[in-house]
Amino acid sequence: MDGSTPFITVALCTHNHADRLARTLETLADLHPPGRPWELLVIDNGCTDATPTLLARTAWHPAGVAVRVVREERLGLSNARNRALREARGEYLLFMDDDETPDPEWLRAYEQAMEAFEPDALGGRIEVFFEDGVRPRWLQDELLGFLGKLDHGEARWLDAPGTPIFGGNFAFRRGVFDTIGDFDARLGRMGKANIGGEDTEIYRRLLAHGCRVRWVPQAIIHHRIQTPKLRRGYFLDLHFRQGRTEGSAKRGSGRRIPPPYLIAQWLRALGRAAGLRLRAGADHSLRMEMNAAYFCGFLLGWMRDRG
């Protein structure tokens, strides 16, 4: 690698969020540059709003950084990320979302970990803040992870399924995808469809292939939460869609009639959610209701969708 070749490619994938994206692009000027060259790769994922016009300007370009904008017409966050895999020139590929503000030391923290440990993948801490609304009472601390909050504590290697890295702040040695394959295009946001799970799926794939995953708590991203996510329906829809995707995949080419144990799990989830809401009220029952929504989606995906 010569001095002009980037060590890190920062890939920012966006779809029809011109207002959020404008703020994110402005914050890039506050980044403290790493010691080695880096590039910024913006993936316009079939945007039909003002995003292409915004990206055509150059005033937002970070000083001294190579910037490229690429359009990916196939809708879906995983499709956009897979396009970034093809376009990136850096040894490491670092992903962020279009509604985030990176800490000024974000890139330097990742660079130090990359050089010191040479991991296959890395993840950093994600904090959330509510930029245009008041946090509702029903949004308990245990639910903040579904808005992207992530903190695994001190720096260490991650090797357990229960310690994932999240898509709003993770990085990969680009060559690792030759081993583990691309992002699963069936998962991840797709337009207005509230689908997730692509980040935890690829993390588990990393572990299954024996890859080394480093937790870098000093690499901090601040996820800005907008009003549309401060609805109970957002969380229920997220889990319903996740369940439907997983139910279809689990059935595969098998019978569409679900086995009895799934019916029992569904009924138990409904009963627990209803019981907790009656006992403790709606401000404390959403987590159980999300479980019930997941099993409703799982059964529907099993019975109706193609595996």
C-alpha positions as semicolon CSV with decimal commas, in nm:
position;residue;x (nm);y (nm);z (nm)
1;M;0,000;0,000;0,000
2;D;0,152;0,333;-0,106
3;G;0,099;0,669;0,061
4;S;-0,190;0,765;-0,168
5;T;-0,390;0,447;-0,118
6;P;-0,646;0,484;0,162
7;F;-0,606;0,267;0,469
8;I;-0,971;0,318;0,566
9;T;-1,278;0,362;0,348
10;V;-1,571;0,519;0,534
11;A;-1,892;0,407;0,363
12;L;-2,206;0,608;0,428
13;C;-2,523;0,451;0,282
14;T;-2,831;0,669;0,245
15;H;-3,188;0,652;0,112
16;N;-3,424;0,951;0,097
17;H;-3,301;1,122;0,414
18;A;-3,164;1,443;0,267
19;D;-3,234;1,649;0,580
20;R;-3,063;1,402;0,814
21;L;-2,781;1,341;0,569
22;A;-2,702;1,715;0,542
23;R;-2,641;1,732;0,916
24;T;-2,428;1,417;0,912
25;L;-2,211;1,546;0,629
26;E;-2,152;1,871;0,817
27;T;-2,023;1,681;1,122
28;L;-1,753;1,508;0,916
29;A;-1,557;1,833;0,914
30;D;-1,508;1,794;1,291
31;L;-1,329;1,458;1,260
32;H;-0,968;1,450;1,371
33;P;-0,787;1,291;1,076
34;P;-0,614;0,957;1,128
35;G;-0,244;0,916;1,062
36;R;-0,293;0,732;0,734
37;P;-0,503;0,832;0,429
38;W;-0,876;0,764;0,428
39;E;-1,154;0,807;0,176
40;L;-1,525;0,877;0,201
41;L;-1,760;0,668;-0,012
42;V;-2,127;0,771;-0,019
43;I;-2,375;0,519;-0,156
44;D;-2,692;0,682;-0,289
45;N;-2,937;0,394;-0,259
46;G;-3,196;0,488;-0,521
47;C;-3,276;0,825;-0,363
48;T;-3,570;1,015;-0,511
49;D;-3,564;1,318;-0,280
50;A;-3,313;1,604;-0,266
51;T;-3,022;1,372;-0,180
52;P;-2,865;1,361;-0,531
53;T;-2,866;1,743;-0,546
54;L;-2,708;1,764;-0,200
55;L;-2,439;1,512;-0,290
56;A;-2,358;1,692;-0,614
57;R;-2,228;1,988;-0,414
58;T;-1,873;1,987;-0,286
59;A;-1,891;2,231;0,005
60;W;-1,950;1,943;0,247
61;H;-1,639;1,747;0,141
62;P;-1,395;1,700;0,433
63;A;-1,070;1,882;0,361
64;G;-0,793;1,668;0,217
65;V;-1,011;1,357;0,182
66;A;-1,093;1,175;-0,141
67;V;-1,472;1,166;-0,180
68;R;-1,672;0,949;-0,417
69;V;-2,049;0,924;-0,464
70;V;-2,190;0,605;-0,617
71;R;-2,553;0,531;-0,694
72;E;-2,694;0,184;-0,625
73;E;-3,038;0,135;-0,779
74;R;-3,119;-0,194;-0,606
75;L;-3,311;-0,084;-0,301
76;G;-3,202;-0,210;0,039
77;L;-2,935;-0,129;0,295
78;S;-2,761;-0,462;0,240
79;N;-2,751;-0,400;-0,135
80;A;-2,596;-0,058;-0,068
81;R;-2,336;-0,208;0,165
82;N;-2,254;-0,479;-0,087
83;R;-2,199;-0,207;-0,346
84;A;-1,960;-0,042;-0,102
85;L;-1,764;-0,369;-0,086
86;R;-1,710;-0,348;-0,461
87;E;-1,620;0,021;-0,466
88;A;-1,400;0,058;-0,156
89;R;-1,024;0,095;-0,198
90;G;-0,922;0,089;0,169
91;E;-0,776;-0,208;0,352
92;Y;-1,053;-0,159;0,608
93;L;-1,413;-0,065;0,535
94;L;-1,594;0,133;0,804
95;F;-1,972;0,180;0,787
96;M;-2,188;0,457;0,929
97;D;-2,552;0,564;0,880
98;D;-2,698;0,890;0,752
99;D;-2,845;0,997;1,088
100;E;-2,529;0,985;1,298
101;T;-2,270;1,219;1,444
102;P;-1,924;1,064;1,493
103;D;-1,707;1,161;1,787
104;P;-1,407;1,369;1,667
105;E;-1,170;1,085;1,770
106;W;-1,377;0,817;1,595
107;L;-1,141;0,748;1,305
108;R;-0,825;0,770;1,513
109;A;-0,959;0,518;1,765
110;Y;-1,036;0,269;1,490
111;E;-0,704;0,325;1,317
112;Q;-0,512;0,255;1,638
113;A;-0,702;-0,071;1,696
114;M;-0,658;-0,179;1,334
115;E;-0,284;-0,124;1,343
116;A;-0,232;-0,275;1,688
117;F;-0,445;-0,591;1,652
118;E;-0,510;-0,643;1,277
119;P;-0,863;-0,776;1,343
120;D;-1,102;-0,911;1,082
121;A;-1,382;-0,687;1,210
122;L;-1,437;-0,417;1,469
123;G;-1,728;-0,251;1,645
124;G;-1,759;0,070;1,843
125;R;-1,983;0,225;2,105
126;I;-2,312;0,384;1,996
127;E;-2,492;0,643;2,207
128;V;-2,842;0,770;2,131
129;F;-2,995;1,111;2,177
130;F;-3,338;1,250;2,092
131;E;-3,289;1,542;1,858
132;D;-3,649;1,644;1,789
133;G;-3,863;1,489;2,058
134;V;-3,892;1,404;2,425
135;R;-3,818;1,046;2,529
136;P;-4,157;0,886;2,608
137;R;-4,214;0,713;2,942
138;W;-4,271;0,373;2,782
139;L;-3,924;0,381;2,624
140;Q;-3,748;0,185;2,898
141;D;-3,368;0,154;2,907
142;E;-3,389;-0,208;2,791
143;L;-3,538;-0,087;2,461
144;L;-3,262;0,158;2,370
145;G;-3,064;-0,119;2,203
146;F;-3,337;-0,140;1,939
147;L;-3,261;0,224;1,857
148;G;-2,894;0,137;1,812
149;K;-2,746;0,195;2,158
150;L;-2,453;-0,039;2,215
151;D;-2,187;-0,064;2,484
152;H;-1,989;-0,380;2,557
153;G;-1,765;-0,213;2,815
154;E;-1,385;-0,218;2,801
155;A;-1,180;-0,297;2,490
156;R;-1,161;-0,671;2,422
157;W;-1,211;-0,947;2,169
158;L;-1,574;-1,041;2,101
159;D;-1,640;-1,413;2,065
160;A;-1,995;-1,474;2,192
161;P;-2,323;-1,457;1,994
162;G;-2,469;-1,225;2,257
163;T;-2,214;-0,946;2,199
164;P;-2,290;-0,830;1,843
165;I;-2,155;-0,527;1,660
166;F;-2,414;-0,293;1,508
167;G;-2,434;-0,159;1,154
168;G;-2,430;0,205;1,261
169;N;-2,070;0,171;1,374
170;F;-1,878;-0,132;1,254
171;A;-1,575;-0,202;1,035
172;F;-1,427;-0,494;0,844
173;R;-1,100;-0,590;0,687
174;R;-1,217;-0,579;0,329
175;G;-1,067;-0,915;0,239
176;V;-1,273;-1,096;0,503
177;F;-1,577;-1,090;0,274
178;D;-1,396;-1,329;0,041
179;T;-1,430;-1,578;0,327
180;I;-1,767;-1,501;0,484
181;G;-1,963;-1,374;0,181
182;D;-2,161;-1,053;0,131
183;F;-2,435;-0,898;0,342
184;D;-2,764;-1,089;0,320
185;A;-2,979;-0,882;0,082
186;R;-3,298;-1,022;0,239
187;L;-3,216;-0,840;0,563
188;G;-3,171;-0,473;0,647
189;R;-3,387;-0,169;0,579
190;M;-3,545;-0,165;0,236
191;G;-3,703;0,168;0,152
192;K;-3,973;0,227;0,412
193;A;-3,978;-0,140;0,515
194;N;-3,862;-0,161;0,876
195;I;-3,642;-0,470;0,844
196;G;-3,329;-0,532;1,049
197;G;-3,106;-0,818;1,155
198;E;-2,838;-0,792;0,886
199;D;-2,570;-0,676;1,130
200;T;-2,622;-0,949;1,391
201;E;-2,643;-1,209;1,114
202;I;-2,308;-1,113;0,966
203;Y;-2,152;-1,094;1,313
204;R;-2,255;-1,453;1,380
205;R;-2,119;-1,549;1,040
206;L;-1,787;-1,394;1,139
207;L;-1,778;-1,606;1,453
208;A;-1,876;-1,920;1,262
209;H;-1,574;-1,870;1,034
210;G;-1,336;-1,817;1,325
211;C;-1,281;-1,448;1,250
212;R;-1,132;-1,212;1,509
213;V;-1,367;-0,930;1,614
214;R;-1,235;-0,639;1,821
215;W;-1,446;-0,415;2,045
216;V;-1,323;-0,052;2,036
217;P;-1,519;0,153;2,294
218;Q;-1,328;0,473;2,216
219;A;-1,472;0,474;1,861
220;I;-1,799;0,647;1,947
221;I;-2,094;0,727;1,723
222;H;-2,395;0,932;1,836
223;H;-2,719;0,809;1,679
224;R;-2,972;1,087;1,641
225;I;-3,326;0,960;1,708
226;Q;-3,609;1,126;1,514
227;T;-3,976;1,149;1,610
228;P;-4,102;0,869;1,377
229;K;-3,906;0,615;1,584
230;L;-4,062;0,737;1,909
231;R;-4,376;0,533;1,851
232;R;-4,470;0,197;1,998
233;G;-4,570;0,088;1,648
234;Y;-4,211;0,131;1,526
235;F;-4,084;-0,131;1,771
236;L;-4,375;-0,368;1,709
237;D;-4,336;-0,343;1,332
238;L;-3,961;-0,402;1,356
239;H;-4,014;-0,726;1,546
240;F;-4,306;-0,842;1,333
241;R;-4,099;-0,802;1,015
242;Q;-3,796;-0,968;1,172
243;G;-4,009;-1,262;1,281
244;R;-4,165;-1,293;0,937
245;T;-3,822;-1,302;0,768
246;E;-3,691;-1,562;1,012
247;G;-4,008;-1,773;1,000
248;S;-3,988;-1,801;0,624
249;A;-3,618;-1,889;0,637
250;K;-3,670;-2,146;0,913
251;R;-3,944;-2,329;0,721
252;G;-3,739;-2,338;0,403
253;S;-3,900;-2,588;0,168
254;G;-4,087;-2,769;0,447
255;R;-4,460;-2,786;0,517
256;R;-4,645;-2,460;0,554
257;I;-4,838;-2,590;0,855
258;P;-4,636;-2,478;1,161
259;P;-4,536;-2,740;1,419
260;P;-4,729;-2,742;1,749
261;Y;-4,438;-2,603;1,952
262;L;-4,451;-2,280;1,749
263;I;-4,822;-2,239;1,818
264;A;-4,750;-2,290;2,188
265;Q;-4,471;-2,028;2,184
266;W;-4,699;-1,781;2,007
267;L;-4,980;-1,832;2,261
268;R;-4,742;-1,798;2,556
269;A;-4,599;-1,476;2,413
270;L;-4,947;-1,330;2,365
271;G;-5,048;-1,431;2,716
272;R;-4,741;-1,283;2,879
273;A;-4,776;-0,955;2,692
274;A;-5,144;-0,920;2,776
275;G;-5,088;-1,016;3,138
276;L;-4,806;-0,768;3,193
277;R;-4,999;-0,487;3,030
278;L;-5,295;-0,553;3,259
279;R;-5,075;-0,573;3,570
280;A;-4,819;-0,300;3,511
281;G;-4,966;-0,083;3,236
282;A;-4,859;0,010;2,885
283;D;-4,546;0,197;3,002
284;H;-4,391;-0,134;3,110
285;S;-4,526;-0,396;2,870
286;L;-4,379;-0,303;2,531
287;R;-4,088;-0,548;2,548
288;M;-4,327;-0,841;2,593
289;E;-4,554;-0,703;2,322
290;M;-4,253;-0,697;2,088
291;N;-4,195;-1,067;2,160
292;A;-4,558;-1,139;2,075
293;A;-4,528;-0,936;1,751
294;Y;-4,217;-1,136;1,660
295;F;-4,400;-1,469;1,696
296;C;-4,699;-1,336;1,499
297;G;-4,462;-1,247;1,217
298;F;-4,274;-1,577;1,249
299;L;-4,593;-1,778;1,206
300;L;-4,710;-1,566;0,915
301;G;-4,374;-1,600;0,742
302;W;-4,378;-1,976;0,801
303;M;-4,726;-2,018;0,654
304;R;-4,731;-1,764;0,370
305;D;-4,385;-1,666;0,253
306;R;-4,143;-1,857;0,033
307;G;-3,846;-1,993;0,226
